[in-house]
């Protein structure tokens, strides 16, 4: 829906399915590393001509993916847009943000989600499988029934890669830290609560902050028109 609106307005849009996500058919054990997980995004960025720049949009955990792409291809990206997304600081490995996220969640938040802990229960989870109740009451709470049903049909376990995300050299001030960043706060988000979104903003101030009211977690489904307009306004200013 969002991609269609952007294309209708004359924008070139590429929706990248990360490894093992969405319609990508690979199983959990086939996407064991961050490089395998991000390979579709990095391959796309490789294909972008040197004289062109793209606007990268990351949602939720995808914020880490676009951060790593901004690190690797700083001259090809005009702006990274974090849509209620993990936005790590260049001074710390992304695992610090992952730990902080789980630390700040209220008790009972996970509901019927299933986690694995390869590094032990004192560390962040290694993988997550979203439960039906969690999807219905938190992730897709503001969405149409058909969107929820599609999500439940496609859901599968996903790696969080906490060990690899602990590497000190993943992000640098000179590359990722020099890029433009815009954070879009999604009000009513029960997956990345507003308190955590605002903490990430204060922890690593972006160039700009925008807000979408009553968006929930899936703003691309609940507020596609408003989000499309915002993305195009940001892109026009940053190009």
ZIHU-V454319 format. One record per pair of residues at least 4 apart in sequence whose ideal C-beta (glycine too) atoms are under 7 Angstrom apart, sorted by the first residue. I is the first residue (numbers start at 1). J is the second residue. Records with the same first field share a line. If there is no record, write none. Layout:
I: J, J
//
This chain:
1: 5, 221, 224
2: 6, 220, 224, 227, 228
3: 7, 13, 15
4: 8
5: 9, 224, 225, 228
6: 11, 13, 228, 231
7: 11, 13
9: 228, 232
11: 232
14: 44
16: 40, 41, 44
17: 21, 22, 23, 24, 40
18: 37, 38, 40, 41, 65
19: 24, 26, 31, 36, 37, 39, 40
20: 24, 26, 28, 30, 31, 37, 158
21: 158
22: 154
23: 154
26: 30, 31
28: 127, 157, 159
31: 36, 37, 159
32: 36
33: 37, 164
34: 38, 161, 164
35: 39
37: 159, 161
38: 42, 65, 68
39: 43
40: 44
41: 45, 65, 69
42: 46, 69, 72
43: 47
45: 69, 73, 76
48: 52, 54, 76
53: 76, 77, 78, 239
54: 76, 77, 78
55: 78, 79, 81, 235
56: 66, 69, 70, 77, 80, 81
57: 81, 83, 231
58: 62, 63, 65, 66, 80, 82, 83, 85
59: 83, 84, 85
60: 84, 85, 191, 192
61: 86
62: 66, 85
63: 67, 82, 85, 86, 87
64: 68, 86, 88, 94
65: 69
66: 70, 80
67: 71, 88, 94, 171, 176
68: 72, 170
69: 73, 77
70: 74, 77, 80, 176, 179
71: 170, 171, 172, 175, 176
73: 77
74: 175, 178, 179
77: 179
78: 180, 238, 239
79: 180, 182, 234, 238
80: 179, 181
81: 182, 184, 231, 234
82: 87, 181, 183, 184
83: 184, 186, 219
84: 184, 185, 186, 189, 192, 197, 217, 219
86: 97
87: 181, 183, 200, 204
88: 92, 94, 97, 171
89: 203, 204
90: 171, 172, 173, 176, 177
92: 96
93: 165, 166, 167, 168, 170
94: 98, 165, 170
95: 99, 162, 165, 166
96: 100
97: 101
98: 102, 124, 160, 162, 165
99: 103, 124
100: 104
101: 105, 196
102: 124
104: 196, 199
105: 109
110: 134
111: 131, 133, 134
112: 131, 132, 133, 134
113: 128, 129, 130, 131, 134
114: 129, 131
115: 125, 127, 128
116: 125, 126, 127
117: 121, 123, 125, 126
118: 126
119: 123, 126, 162, 163
123: 162
124: 160, 162
125: 160
126: 159, 160, 162
127: 157, 158, 159, 160
128: 157, 158, 160
129: 157
130: 134, 135, 139, 155
131: 135
132: 136, 152
133: 137
134: 138, 139
135: 139, 140, 148, 151, 152, 155
136: 140, 148
137: 141
138: 190, 191, 217
139: 191, 217, 218
140: 147, 148, 151, 218
141: 190, 216
142: 188, 216, 218, 222
143: 147, 148, 218, 221, 222
145: 149
146: 150
147: 151, 221
148: 152
149: 153
150: 154
151: 155
161: 165
162: 166
171: 176
172: 176, 177
173: 177, 178
174: 178
180: 207, 238
181: 206, 207
182: 206, 207, 208, 210, 234
183: 201, 206, 209
184: 210, 212, 230
185: 194, 197, 209, 211
186: 212, 215, 216, 217, 219
187: 194, 211, 212, 213, 214, 215
188: 214, 215, 216
189: 193, 194, 197, 215, 216, 217
190: 217
191: 217
192: 196, 197, 217
194: 198
195: 199
196: 200
197: 201
198: 202
199: 203
200: 204
201: 205, 206, 209
210: 230
212: 219, 223, 226, 227
215: 219, 222, 223
216: 222
218: 222
219: 223, 227
220: 224, 227
223: 227
224: 228
225: 229
226: 230
227: 231
228: 232
229: 233
230: 234
231: 235
232: 236
233: 237
234: 238
235: 239
//
